[in-house]
Amino acid sequence: MRCFMALAAAAFLAGCGVDGEPVAPQINGGLTINKNGIYPSASVGVNRGPLSVWLGL
């Protein structure tokens, strides 16, 4: 629980720009059409220097 709270606090502080300029998220979307149907896809992520974090839906 303490680890989760520490990560949440760090994410909040990073999100409000306390460690520098806030990093704007990037959004990516796509649509796949094949004989089995239509499949949407989406992802959101951030890049800062050599670090990239992405979440695909």
PDB file of N, CA, C and O in Angstrom:
ATOM      1  N   MET A   1       0.822  -1.192   0.000  1.00  0.00           N
ATOM      2  CA  MET A   1       0.000   0.000   0.000  1.00  0.00           C
ATOM      3  C   MET A   1       0.864   1.253   0.000  1.00  0.00           C
ATOM      4  O   MET A   1       0.547   2.226  -0.683  1.00  0.00           O
ATOM      5  N   ARG A   2       1.943   1.235   0.754  1.00  0.00           N
ATOM      6  CA  ARG A   2       2.839   2.397   0.791  1.00  0.00           C
ATOM      7  C   ARG A   2       3.496   2.627  -0.565  1.00  0.00           C
ATOM      8  O   ARG A   2       3.683   3.765  -0.996  1.00  0.00           O
ATOM      9  N   CYS A   3       3.840   1.531  -1.224  1.00  0.00           N
ATOM     10  CA  CYS A   3       4.455   1.648  -2.557  1.00  0.00           C
ATOM     11  C   CYS A   3       3.481   2.293  -3.538  1.00  0.00           C
ATOM     12  O   CYS A   3       3.866   3.145  -4.339  1.00  0.00           O
ATOM     13  N   PHE A   4       2.215   1.879  -3.467  1.00  0.00           N
ATOM     14  CA  PHE A   4       1.200   2.451  -4.354  1.00  0.00           C
ATOM     15  C   PHE A   4       1.025   3.939  -4.082  1.00  0.00           C
ATOM     16  O   PHE A   4       0.930   4.735  -5.016  1.00  0.00           O
ATOM     17  N   MET A   5       0.984   4.316  -2.813  1.00  0.00           N
ATOM     18  CA  MET A   5       0.821   5.725  -2.449  1.00  0.00           C
ATOM     19  C   MET A   5       2.019   6.553  -2.910  1.00  0.00           C
ATOM     20  O   MET A   5       1.852   7.690  -3.351  1.00  0.00           O
ATOM     21  N   ALA A   6       3.220   5.993  -2.811  1.00  0.00           N
ATOM     22  CA  ALA A   6       4.417   6.699  -3.272  1.00  0.00           C
ATOM     23  C   ALA A   6       4.377   6.887  -4.782  1.00  0.00           C
ATOM     24  O   ALA A   6       4.727   7.956  -5.282  1.00  0.00           O
ATOM     25  N   LEU A   7       3.951   5.855  -5.515  1.00  0.00           N
ATOM     26  CA  LEU A   7       3.839   5.982  -6.974  1.00  0.00           C
ATOM     27  C   LEU A   7       2.766   6.989  -7.366  1.00  0.00           C
ATOM     28  O   LEU A   7       2.952   7.762  -8.306  1.00  0.00           O
ATOM     29  N   ALA A   8       1.648   6.985  -6.653  1.00  0.00           N
ATOM     30  CA  ALA A   8       0.581   7.938  -6.947  1.00  0.00           C
ATOM     31  C   ALA A   8       1.042   9.369  -6.675  1.00  0.00           C
ATOM     32  O   ALA A   8       0.738  10.275  -7.450  1.00  0.00           O
ATOM     33  N   ALA A   9       1.769   9.575  -5.586  1.00  0.00           N
ATOM     34  CA  ALA A   9       2.287  10.913  -5.274  1.00  0.00           C
ATOM     35  C   ALA A   9       3.289  11.365  -6.330  1.00  0.00           C
ATOM     36  O   ALA A   9       3.265  12.522  -6.750  1.00  0.00           O
ATOM     37  N   ALA A  10       4.166  10.468  -6.763  1.00  0.00           N
ATOM     38  CA  ALA A  10       5.140  10.816  -7.797  1.00  0.00           C
ATOM     39  C   ALA A  10       4.446  11.136  -9.112  1.00  0.00           C
ATOM     40  O   ALA A  10       4.843  12.074  -9.803  1.00  0.00           O
ATOM     41  N   ALA A  11       3.421  10.377  -9.467  1.00  0.00           N
ATOM     42  CA  ALA A  11       2.688  10.643 -10.710  1.00  0.00           C
ATOM     43  C   ALA A  11       1.970  11.981 -10.635  1.00  0.00           C
ATOM     44  O   ALA A  11       1.931  12.718 -11.620  1.00  0.00           O
ATOM     45  N   PHE A  12       1.397  12.303  -9.474  1.00  0.00           N
ATOM     46  CA  PHE A  12       0.718  13.584  -9.304  1.00  0.00           C
ATOM     47  C   PHE A  12       1.707  14.743  -9.432  1.00  0.00           C
ATOM     48  O   PHE A  12       1.432  15.722 -10.125  1.00  0.00           O
ATOM     49  N   LEU A  13       2.846  14.633  -8.769  1.00  0.00           N
ATOM     50  CA  LEU A  13       3.839  15.702  -8.834  1.00  0.00           C
ATOM     51  C   LEU A  13       4.404  15.856 -10.240  1.00  0.00           C
ATOM     52  O   LEU A  13       4.644  16.978 -10.686  1.00  0.00           O
ATOM     53  N   ALA A  14       4.619  14.761 -10.939  1.00  0.00           N
ATOM     54  CA  ALA A  14       5.113  14.837 -12.315  1.00  0.00           C
ATOM     55  C   ALA A  14       4.057  15.428 -13.229  1.00  0.00           C
ATOM     56  O   ALA A  14       4.383  16.156 -14.166  1.00  0.00           O
ATOM     57  N   GLY A  15       2.798  15.124 -12.967  1.00  0.00           N
ATOM     58  CA  GLY A  15       1.705  15.624 -13.802  1.00  0.00           C
ATOM     59  C   GLY A  15       1.484  17.116 -13.657  1.00  0.00           C
ATOM     60  O   GLY A  15       1.045  17.767 -14.605  1.00  0.00           O
ATOM     61  N   CYS A  16       1.778  17.675 -12.485  1.00  0.00           N
ATOM     62  CA  CYS A  16       1.531  19.105 -12.296  1.00  0.00           C
ATOM     63  C   CYS A  16       2.749  19.945 -12.664  1.00  0.00           C
ATOM     64  O   CYS A  16       2.685  21.172 -12.596  1.00  0.00           O
ATOM     65  N   GLY A  17       3.846  19.320 -13.047  1.00  0.00           N
ATOM     66  CA  GLY A  17       5.001  20.066 -13.530  1.00  0.00           C
ATOM     67  C   GLY A  17       5.975  20.493 -12.458  1.00  0.00           C
ATOM     68  O   GLY A  17       6.793  21.380 -12.704  1.00  0.00           O
ATOM     69  N   VAL A  18       5.925  19.901 -11.278  1.00  0.00           N
ATOM     70  CA  VAL A  18       6.824  20.298 -10.206  1.00  0.00           C
ATOM     71  C   VAL A  18       8.280  19.963 -10.549  1.00  0.00           C
ATOM     72  O   VAL A  18       9.190  20.612 -10.032  1.00  0.00           O
ATOM     73  N   ASP A  19       8.517  18.978 -11.400  1.00  0.00           N
ATOM     74  CA  ASP A  19       9.878  18.601 -11.781  1.00  0.00           C
ATOM     75  C   ASP A  19      10.273  19.182 -13.135  1.00  0.00           C
ATOM     76  O   ASP A  19      11.248  18.720 -13.729  1.00  0.00           O
ATOM     77  N   GLY A  20       9.562  20.164 -13.634  1.00  0.00           N
ATOM     78  CA  GLY A  20       9.840  20.774 -14.932  1.00  0.00           C
ATOM     79  C   GLY A  20       8.534  20.925 -15.703  1.00  0.00           C
ATOM     80  O   GLY A  20       7.447  20.823 -15.134  1.00  0.00           O
ATOM     81  N   GLU A  21       8.654  21.164 -16.978  1.00  0.00           N
ATOM     82  CA  GLU A  21       7.470  21.318 -17.822  1.00  0.00           C
ATOM     83  C   GLU A  21       6.676  20.018 -17.869  1.00  0.00           C
ATOM     84  O   GLU A  21       7.263  18.940 -17.962  1.00  0.00           O
ATOM     85  N   PRO A  22       5.341  20.104 -17.807  1.00  0.00           N
ATOM     86  CA  PRO A  22       4.522  18.894 -17.946  1.00  0.00           C
ATOM     87  C   PRO A  22       4.683  18.287 -19.340  1.00  0.00           C
ATOM     88  O   PRO A  22       4.886  19.005 -20.319  1.00  0.00           O
ATOM     89  N   VAL A  23       4.593  16.993 -19.416  1.00  0.00           N
ATOM     90  CA  VAL A  23       4.726  16.278 -20.683  1.00  0.00           C
ATOM     91  C   VAL A  23       3.329  16.003 -21.229  1.00  0.00           C
ATOM     92  O   VAL A  23       2.516  15.361 -20.564  1.00  0.00           O
ATOM     93  N   ALA A  24       3.055  16.478 -22.415  1.00  0.00           N
ATOM     94  CA  ALA A  24       1.743  16.264 -23.032  1.00  0.00           C
ATOM     95  C   ALA A  24       1.642  14.823 -23.541  1.00  0.00           C
ATOM     96  O   ALA A  24       2.583  14.316 -24.152  1.00  0.00           O
ATOM     97  N   PRO A  25       0.516  14.166 -23.295  1.00  0.00           N
ATOM     98  CA  PRO A  25       0.351  12.799 -23.789  1.00  0.00           C
ATOM     99  C   PRO A  25       0.121  12.777 -25.300  1.00  0.00           C
ATOM    100  O   PRO A  25      -0.363  13.748 -25.883  1.00  0.00           O
ATOM    101  N   GLN A  26       0.469  11.674 -25.908  1.00  0.00           N
ATOM    102  CA  GLN A  26       0.224  11.457 -27.333  1.00  0.00           C
ATOM    103  C   GLN A  26      -0.854  10.397 -27.464  1.00  0.00           C
ATOM    104  O   GLN A  26      -0.881   9.424 -26.711  1.00  0.00           O
ATOM    105  N   ILE A  27      -1.740  10.596 -28.428  1.00  0.00           N
ATOM    106  CA  ILE A  27      -2.843   9.665 -28.644  1.00  0.00           C
ATOM    107  C   ILE A  27      -2.731   9.094 -30.050  1.00  0.00           C
ATOM    108  O   ILE A  27      -2.472   9.823 -31.007  1.00  0.00           O
ATOM    109  N   ASN A  28      -2.928   7.787 -30.167  1.00  0.00           N
ATOM    110  CA  ASN A  28      -2.834   7.102 -31.448  1.00  0.00           C
ATOM    111  C   ASN A  28      -4.084   6.240 -31.613  1.00  0.00           C
ATOM    112  O   ASN A  28      -4.477   5.535 -30.684  1.00  0.00           O
ATOM    113  N   GLY A  29      -4.698   6.294 -32.771  1.00  0.00           N
ATOM    114  CA  GLY A  29      -5.890   5.486 -33.034  1.00  0.00           C
ATOM    115  C   GLY A  29      -5.793   4.800 -34.373  1.00  0.00           C
ATOM    116  O   GLY A  29      -5.101   5.270 -35.277  1.00  0.00           O
ATOM    117  N   GLY A  30      -6.485   3.692 -34.499  1.00  0.00           N
ATOM    118  CA  GLY A  30      -6.449   2.960 -35.754  1.00  0.00           C
ATOM    119  C   GLY A  30      -7.716   2.145 -35.958  1.00  0.00           C
ATOM    120  O   GLY A  30      -8.509   1.949 -35.038  1.00  0.00           O
ATOM    121  N   LEU A  31      -7.882   1.680 -37.184  1.00  0.00           N
ATOM    122  CA  LEU A  31      -9.038   0.881 -37.542  1.00  0.00           C
ATOM    123  C   LEU A  31      -8.578  -0.212 -38.496  1.00  0.00           C
ATOM    124  O   LEU A  31      -7.993   0.067 -39.542  1.00  0.00           O
ATOM    125  N   THR A  32      -8.848  -1.451 -38.125  1.00  0.00           N
ATOM    126  CA  THR A  32      -8.480  -2.589 -38.964  1.00  0.00           C
ATOM    127  C   THR A  32      -9.752  -3.204 -39.533  1.00  0.00           C
ATOM    128  O   THR A  32     -10.683  -3.527 -38.795  1.00  0.00           O
ATOM    129  N   ILE A  33      -9.779  -3.361 -40.847  1.00  0.00           N
ATOM    130  CA  ILE A  33     -10.926  -3.961 -41.517  1.00  0.00           C
ATOM    131  C   ILE A  33     -10.442  -5.204 -42.262  1.00  0.00           C
ATOM    132  O   ILE A  33      -9.548  -5.123 -43.104  1.00  0.00           O
ATOM    133  N   ASN A  34     -11.036  -6.343 -41.947  1.00  0.00           N
ATOM    134  CA  ASN A  34     -10.719  -7.574 -42.667  1.00  0.00           C
ATOM    135  C   ASN A  34     -11.980  -8.409 -42.814  1.00  0.00           C
ATOM    136  O   ASN A  34     -13.072  -7.942 -42.489  1.00  0.00           O
ATOM    137  N   LYS A  35     -11.848  -9.630 -43.296  1.00  0.00           N
ATOM    138  CA  LYS A  35     -13.028 -10.452 -43.550  1.00  0.00           C
ATOM    139  C   LYS A  35     -13.765 -10.861 -42.278  1.00  0.00           C
ATOM    140  O   LYS A  35     -14.919 -11.283 -42.346  1.00  0.00           O
ATOM    141  N   ASN A  36     -13.110 -10.743 -41.110  1.00  0.00           N
ATOM    142  CA  ASN A  36     -13.743 -11.106 -39.847  1.00  0.00           C
ATOM    143  C   ASN A  36     -14.458  -9.938 -39.172  1.00  0.00           C
ATOM    144  O   ASN A  36     -15.133 -10.134 -38.161  1.00  0.00           O
ATOM    145  N   GLY A  37     -14.323  -8.730 -39.714  1.00  0.00           N
ATOM    146  CA  GLY A  37     -15.008  -7.589 -39.133  1.00  0.00           C
ATOM    147  C   GLY A  37     -14.142  -6.346 -39.066  1.00  0.00           C
ATOM    148  O   GLY A  37     -13.088  -6.259 -39.697  1.00  0.00           O
ATOM    149  N   ILE A  38     -14.612  -5.393 -38.291  1.00  0.00           N
ATOM    150  CA  ILE A  38     -13.928  -4.114 -38.119  1.00  0.00           C
ATOM    151  C   ILE A  38     -13.463  -4.031 -36.666  1.00  0.00           C
ATOM    152  O   ILE A  38     -14.247  -4.254 -35.744  1.00  0.00           O
ATOM    153  N   TYR A  39     -12.185  -3.710 -36.467  1.00  0.00           N
ATOM    154  CA  TYR A  39     -11.604  -3.676 -35.136  1.00  0.00           C
ATOM    155  C   TYR A  39     -10.927  -2.331 -34.879  1.00  0.00           C
ATOM    156  O   TYR A  39      -9.925  -2.011 -35.520  1.00  0.00           O
ATOM    157  N   PRO A  40     -11.460  -1.546 -33.955  1.00  0.00           N
ATOM    158  CA  PRO A  40     -10.802  -0.287 -33.598  1.00  0.00           C
ATOM    159  C   PRO A  40      -9.680  -0.538 -32.593  1.00  0.00           C
ATOM    160  O   PRO A  40      -9.707  -1.515 -31.844  1.00  0.00           O
ATOM    161  N   SER A  41      -8.705   0.353 -32.590  1.00  0.00           N
ATOM    162  CA  SER A  41      -7.632   0.278 -31.600  1.00  0.00           C
ATOM    163  C   SER A  41      -7.249   1.694 -31.192  1.00  0.00           C
ATOM    164  O   SER A  41      -7.412   2.641 -31.961  1.00  0.00           O
ATOM    165  N   ALA A  42      -6.747   1.823 -29.991  1.00  0.00           N
ATOM    166  CA  ALA A  42      -6.328   3.127 -29.484  1.00  0.00           C
ATOM    167  C   ALA A  42      -5.205   2.933 -28.482  1.00  0.00           C
ATOM    168  O   ALA A  42      -5.125   1.903 -27.812  1.00  0.00           O
ATOM    169  N   SER A  43      -4.342   3.930 -28.386  1.00  0.00           N
ATOM    170  CA  SER A  43      -3.289   3.910 -27.384  1.00  0.00           C
ATOM    171  C   SER A  43      -2.973   5.338 -26.973  1.00  0.00           C
ATOM    172  O   SER A  43      -3.168   6.280 -27.741  1.00  0.00           O
ATOM    173  N   VAL A  44      -2.490   5.478 -25.768  1.00  0.00           N
ATOM    174  CA  VAL A  44      -2.077   6.769 -25.249  1.00  0.00           C
ATOM    175  C   VAL A  44      -0.726   6.570 -24.567  1.00  0.00           C
ATOM    176  O   VAL A  44      -0.480   5.539 -23.941  1.00  0.00           O
ATOM    177  N   GLY A  45       0.129   7.555 -24.695  1.00  0.00           N
ATOM    178  CA  GLY A  45       1.457   7.409 -24.106  1.00  0.00           C
ATOM    179  C   GLY A  45       2.178   8.730 -23.967  1.00  0.00           C
ATOM    180  O   GLY A  45       1.710   9.774 -24.420  1.00  0.00           O
ATOM    181  N   VAL A  46       3.325   8.653 -23.331  1.00  0.00           N
ATOM    182  CA  VAL A  46       4.179   9.823 -23.152  1.00  0.00           C
ATOM    183  C   VAL A  46       5.615   9.438 -23.478  1.00  0.00           C
ATOM    184  O   VAL A  46       6.034   8.301 -23.260  1.00  0.00           O
ATOM    185  N   ASN A  47       6.350  10.390 -23.996  1.00  0.00           N
ATOM    186  CA  ASN A  47       7.776  10.242 -24.285  1.00  0.00           C
ATOM    187  C   ASN A  47       8.525  11.348 -23.569  1.00  0.00           C
ATOM    188  O   ASN A  47       8.134  12.514 -23.624  1.00  0.00           O
ATOM    189  N   ARG A  48       9.586  10.982 -22.906  1.00  0.00           N
ATOM    190  CA  ARG A  48      10.453  11.971 -22.284  1.00  0.00           C
ATOM    191  C   ARG A  48      11.867  11.432 -22.343  1.00  0.00           C
ATOM    192  O   ARG A  48      12.227  10.509 -21.614  1.00  0.00           O
ATOM    193  N   GLY A  49      12.660  12.020 -23.219  1.00  0.00           N
ATOM    194  CA  GLY A  49      14.021  11.530 -23.399  1.00  0.00           C
ATOM    195  C   GLY A  49      13.991  10.105 -23.919  1.00  0.00           C
ATOM    196  O   GLY A  49      13.258   9.803 -24.860  1.00  0.00           O
ATOM    197  N   PRO A  50      14.785   9.221 -23.314  1.00  0.00           N
ATOM    198  CA  PRO A  50      14.821   7.834 -23.774  1.00  0.00           C
ATOM    199  C   PRO A  50      13.688   6.969 -23.217  1.00  0.00           C
ATOM    200  O   PRO A  50      13.597   5.788 -23.553  1.00  0.00           O
ATOM    201  N   LEU A  51      12.829   7.535 -22.376  1.00  0.00           N
ATOM    202  CA  LEU A  51      11.766   6.762 -21.734  1.00  0.00           C
ATOM    203  C   LEU A  51      10.442   6.966 -22.452  1.00  0.00           C
ATOM    204  O   LEU A  51      10.040   8.101 -22.709  1.00  0.00           O
ATOM    205  N   SER A  52       9.762   5.868 -22.775  1.00  0.00           N
ATOM    206  CA  SER A  52       8.429   5.899 -23.380  1.00  0.00           C
ATOM    207  C   SER A  52       7.525   4.963 -22.592  1.00  0.00           C
ATOM    208  O   SER A  52       7.900   3.838 -22.262  1.00  0.00           O
ATOM    209  N   VAL A  53       6.318   5.457 -22.297  1.00  0.00           N
ATOM    210  CA  VAL A  53       5.321   4.647 -21.609  1.00  0.00           C
ATOM    211  C   VAL A  53       4.041   4.731 -22.411  1.00  0.00           C
ATOM    212  O   VAL A  53       3.535   5.825 -22.658  1.00  0.00           O
ATOM    213  N   TRP A  54       3.500   3.568 -22.828  1.00  0.00           N
ATOM    214  CA  TRP A  54       2.288   3.510 -23.657  1.00  0.00           C
ATOM    215  C   TRP A  54       1.284   2.545 -23.059  1.00  0.00           C
ATOM    216  O   TRP A  54       1.651   1.526 -22.474  1.00  0.00           O
ATOM    217  N   LEU A  55       0.021   2.877 -23.211  1.00  0.00           N
ATOM    218  CA  LEU A  55      -1.078   2.027 -22.778  1.00  0.00           C
ATOM    219  C   LEU A  55      -1.989   1.819 -23.974  1.00  0.00           C
ATOM    220  O   LEU A  55      -2.566   2.771 -24.499  1.00  0.00           O
ATOM    221  N   GLY A  56      -2.115   0.572 -24.404  1.00  0.00           N
ATOM    222  CA  GLY A  56      -2.956   0.244 -25.552  1.00  0.00           C
ATOM    223  C   GLY A  56      -4.308  -0.273 -25.108  1.00  0.00           C
ATOM    224  O   GLY A  56      -4.412  -1.034 -24.146  1.00  0.00           O
ATOM    225  N   LEU A  57      -5.331   0.143 -25.812  1.00  0.00           N
ATOM    226  CA  LEU A  57      -6.689  -0.298 -25.482  1.00  0.00           C
ATOM    227  C   LEU A  57      -7.235  -1.154 -26.600  1.00  0.00           C
ATOM    228  O   LEU A  57      -8.368  -1.627 -26.518  1.00  0.00           O
TER     229      LEU A  57
END
